[in-house]
Amino acid sequence: MASFALKFDSIELFWLAVFGLVAIAVLLSDVPVKGLISACFGLLVGMVGIDSMSGNERFTFDVLELTNGISILVLLTGLYAIPPALTLAQEAVSLSKSIDSGKLNTNKEKINWSFFIPTWCRSSIIGVIIGIIPGTGGNIAAMLSWNEARRASKDSSRFGKGAPEGGSR
């Protein structure tokens, strides 16, 4: 198999990469176009930094911090911050409209934090165990913790759609 793989030229590698992107788009999303856009966005983010083959800088725009690429943790933290920011903006607009109309509704949803304690404990233990293993990092621990939280949940169909115990709210 290895000798067959060594015969691959740049054209075959290109089509293999395209096949991988199409497979991601079809298998990971109910809407293939949405999956393809996500895969292309991932490729675009992954292209920032120094090319490992030629040593040339790609999409760094002479910013020294971008030569190592974009940290996936920083990117995901920023992406997870967008929905709460939009929710806060929407609440602010609806609050200003209710104040203008004289109807102020102060009924806020209360969160039962004790509901999350088992998930936090499970995820912490997984994070410590994975963190001890050399060569693994926070990304692997986070993915395994999320998967375990989804597996242990009574309604795992809510995961990926804003379930609070899944981390994307």
N, C-alpha and C positions, 0 to 999 in steps of 0.2 A: 504494500500500500504506500509505503514511504517513497519507493522508487517511482511509482506512478505520480505521486504528489510533486516530486521534484521536476517532473516534465512539464508542469504548468508554466505557461508563459504569462505575460502581463494581460493578454486578452482573456485568457481563461480565468485569471484571478479577478479581473473586472466583472465578468459575468457571474462568478461565484459570489462576489460581494453584492451584486444586484439581486441574485437569488436569495441571499440572506436577508436583504432589506424587504423584499417582497414577502418572504416567509414571516418576518416579524410583523409586517403590516397585516397579513391575513390571519395569523394565529393569535395575536395579542389584542385584537380589537374586533368589536362587532361590525364596525364600519371600516373597511380596508383603507379608504382614502385617509381617514383620521390616523390610522396606524402608520401609514406611509409618511404622512406629514410629521408625526412624532419621530419616526426613525430618521428622517432627513434633518430634523432639528437636532437630534442627538449627534448625527454626523457633523453638522455645522459647528456645534459646541466642541466636539472632539478634534476638529481641525485646528483649533487655536493652539499656538505654541510652536515648539521647534520640531521640524520633521525629523523623525528618527533615521530615515534612510539618507537624506542629503544634508541634514544639519541646517537647513534654511528656516528662517522664521516665517510662520504663516499667520496672518490675521492678528499680529501683535500691535500694529500701529505705533511702533517705537515706544511701547509701554513696557518697562522692564518686568512688571508683575505678571504680564501675560505670557512671558517666555516659557513658563512651566505649564501653561495651559490653564483652563478654568477648573477649579476644584469642584468636584461633584457635590460635596457637602455644602459648599457655599451656594452653588446653583440651586440645589434642592431646598435649602433654607429660604432662599429668596422666592422660589416658586411657591413654597407653602405659605409664604407671607402674603401673597397676592390675594387669595380668596378672603381671608379675614379683613384685609384692608378694604376690599370692595364691599364686604358686608357692613363694615363700619361706616363707609361712605353712604351706602344705601339707607342705613338706619338714621344717619344724620339728616339726610334729605327728607325722609318720612317724618322725623321728629320736627323738623322746621315746618313742614306742611301741617302737622297736627297742631303745632303751637299757633300757626297763622289762622287755622280754622277754629281754635279754642277747644279742641278735643285732645287732651293730653292723656295718653294711655301709659301708665307706669308699670304695667304687668310685664315683668321680665322673666324669662325662662331660667329656672334655678337648675344648676348642675350638681348632681350628687357625686362628689369627688371620690367617695369610698367605693364607688362602682369600678374605678380604674385601678385600685390597689392590686388586685391579682395580676392584671396585665403588666403593671409597672414592675412587680416582683419577678414575674416570669421573664420579662424582657431584660431586667437587670442581671439576672443569673445567666441568661444566654449571652449577654454582652461581656460579662466577666470571663466566661468560659472561652468564648471565641477570641476575646482580647488576649488571653494567655497564649494561644496558639501562634507561633511565629509565622509571619507572612500574611496573616489575615488582618483585616482592619475593621473600622467602624461600619463601612458599607455592607460587608457580609453580615455582621452582627445585626444591623438594622433590618436587613432583608429577612434574616432568619427569625428575628423577633416579631416582625410584622406577620410573617407566614404562620408562626405559632399562635399569635393572637387571633388570626383569622380562623385557624383550625379549631381553637378552643371556643370560639364564639358560637352562641346559639343560632345566630342568623348571619352566616358568613356571606350571604349575597349582598349585604350592605357595604362590605369592604370595597374600597375603590370608588364609592359613591358618597362619601362623607360621613362614614361611621366614626363617632368620636374616639372609640377605642382603637381605631385603625390609624389614627394620627392625621388624617386629612379631613379637616372640618371646614 
